[in-house]
């Protein structure tokens, strides 16, 4: 290539790479597979190696420097980075709106409601469209210069797109670590015997403050930009919502959840909706921020000493709190798995009072070195079981001794054994252990299994403790008189329970298989087995080889099924259940057109607007699909919602067909043909 041609190619490659990064990170709709991006990147890198004079500071290849820093120098913010006034209840939001209306002498205000990320506030300065400086918020007046590390965040453009940006533009936003990246990072840290981060916020802060920019660049950091600080030689729009749009056009990533809302009712409505979807966002938020939309109104409202009068953070209930460990117990699950649980001084966290938190397993107790009497951080996020996150070791009582894991089952005294890998500890008591019997009955009766309404945990405990029920088949022998004698169960409830046990007998084969509680057989596997064999009899007689033909059934699941059906007492229970009248309609798994995704391996990514993730997953299972979590060459289809992320890119890369939400909805309602 001639010198001019090389120059032109280098320029084209940069434009293409910037464009692809923009579509991938900012618009979340990748234009090309990752492999294509990588190819062009390598081409640019090799041209720059041969022609170093063509290297520019804003080239996509020049994001990460190699020299570790001695420290971070101080940066003074030209416009202070303010903090936000907090509200914890609806009343405070109404009061905020009343005050704004009064000061503005208006009857109605439009606000922008946007998620408040639990990350690290930063300021990015662009001069003539080039990123020249990035700083942390610090105390709001002085922060640290983290330019080298910010350059490593690929969703932050090194130069702005278009040409209508102000000559000097200081953008503000929150750097955060998505939950998936946080879990992956901690997994890697553990593998390398490095310190674990307690939460995504600490991981984001720790990653951005690495002195080696290469380490920082390897961390899964992202940004959402939410406003503008200093500005010269140019203008920004007149409203906040328009500014967010302008930022996106200039190549900066803004939160797609930000929305213009009307009055305090609009704010509170957004709050409730986002609170419901909080777990599905893929990143931690600790509330919503409401901002008066109109900038001239913002100016008239002005700021108090540290926070603007025109904005309010409406916080979610705290998800982490401190409390004390009173005792450590172990619980025995349906399959005998032993789970340690911390009994706590009750504490209000994540919107509920919590007095128990899981300690997961023996290794986790050892890792945390949690002891009775310790002050601990516990976390309760949404419906997730509360867990102990860390120990405040400075507050440990002098005589607290190390926890010794039991060697015998606390319920039946059988020996506790460890499985092949030594990761899971189990009670060896089997059906001799009342705890395992109770849990297997609770599972059998649960909503997604036989769905026996009214058979709650307390009733099962009593039935097993007094010896009336020894296995799930005994449930179908219960009568009103027997049940009436149990504590707290009147005649009416006893009658209702007998009726719901009777009506549970009409079920489906997948539900029945799932209800049996066979190790390794969850809902999706039960669905696949039912679709494949279409009858219980054919499943029971299937050998290892035949079983492994079922999609996603490998040697372990097949072995578990064979072991289960070979046990005499399991055969007896199944035959008693059938004798009690449990029936299901003939499986019409293949070729009927009712289950268009029969046997297909499907992956869900991104959030749906019309349904929760769990609803989407159930709809897929109903359509016959096997829902898995990661995309591979075995995946038949990916369903992509909003912000689909890496799985979407991988699907495109591997040529896996992708269905968007509208097409998925059509499929649910019987519209799209599937090949
Ligand atoms: N989304 C969002 N987060 N956040 C934090 N907007 C936003 N605005 C802030 C802060 C501290 O401050 C400005 C209102 C000054």
Boltz pocket constraint, residues with backbone or C-beta under 6 A from the ligand:
constraints:
  - pocket:
      binder: B
      contacts: [[A, 82], [A, 83], [A, 84], [A, 114], [A, 115], [A, 116], [A, 117], [A, 121], [A, 174], [A, 226], [A, 227], [A, 289], [A, 291], [A, 308], [A, 311]]
      max_distance: 6.0
